[in-house]
């Protein structure tokens, strides 16, 4: 019997049919999970072991026909994000080399996918126009035109490769699921075994004794860990609901670890993304589910989330208030850790140059003010704009912002029409992460990992009944 909230999903209207439900092998997922985990643990003894992941990614993308190419590119990119404890930065020039390597992997993946057509042609055109406007604005109005141009060219190539690689294939995202499950499980295990391994714990050992201490697990920053796991919650939930046996248990364990990590990471942005991604996924999956087992599992997860919120609110009210406000004064106002000043500065920069902006991913004369407190200096031209909408408005103006948002809306339109609800929920969580951590245009860090996570599941259509596979 169909649940009362069920709504028939319309057939997919277009050249690309809805991909067939992927045949999933639990031993394959477990094997990749074990291999990824062994690489991460071995890095504690020799940092160069991390190069195993890019090598595996290259071989996988070259020799497989229709597999998890986005997940394999994810394996290559995540090498830049492991904890400093593991000595990743012992490898000189890794960032520069990895950027070219990523573009090469996406080029190979695109060549493989183009035979199946360009599914997201409209988004590709809009993003291409966006980067052209970004280059024009940077050339005329940026104080750092060369750096802005290089960043725009790299990000543009990444986005174009990402979209052209997104062919219609029903294969399960093995590599992404295995690696994100490993990150979640290993991070929680290390918290109980030796929390000093966490990035922030090496800076503040006393925080290990507090429930709300900042913890980054095997990754190099609490915000990175919390937000990346939040974006992948829809994938974990999908696997838990639509599969049985070992695969379902792995997904449920990853869900539990993700919720735990979002508490101990002290990332408000990660918590916001977790709540939004979870609620969106639960709502969309509930609308699509017709099998009673799937409905029961969704209700069970919803009850678990509600229970966790109630327990935290009743028994840890002061700690929760301190976490949200980022202040010991639980009755004072909410602290945005300086973000409100940066957001206001970006807004002033937009008003000064409203049409084309002040340059792609570089400071403007407004956001450079007070560089010591903002972490933005002319020498490094690093940017931390916090809120992605004001960042877009300041950097690329109204024209660029409109093109970028239109490209994202076209992605949503395609995903909704074919029932790719995992990507819909993941992208929504990603946008929420960018409310406090503007990384949506930074492909070589959290932004790139989240984009790859979203697209790895873009053909994962919600299954009606849990599969025994």
Secondary structure, DSSP 8 states (H G I E B T S, - for coil): ---TT--------SSS---------HHHHHHHHHHHHHHHHHTTT-GGGGHHHHHHHHHHHHH-SSS-HHHHHHHHHGGGGB-GGGTGGGSTTHHHHHHHHHHHHHHHHHHHHGGG--TTHHHHHHHHHHHHHHHHHHHHH-TTHHHHHHHHHHHHHHHHHHHHT--------HHHHHHHHHHHHHHHHHHHHHGGGSHHHHH-GGGGGSTT----TTBS-HHHHHHHHHHTHHHHHHHHHHB-THHHHHHHHHHHHHHHHHHHT--HHHHHHHHHHHHHHHHHHHHH--SHHHHHHHHHHHHHHHHHHHHHHHHSHHHHHHHHHTSS-TTS----TTHHHHHHHHHHHHHHSTTT-S-TTS--TTTTTTHHHHT--TTT------SHHHHHHHHHHHHHHHHHHHHHHHHHHHHHHHT-HHHHHHHHHHHHHTTTS--TT-TTTHHHHHHHHHHHTTT----SS-B--
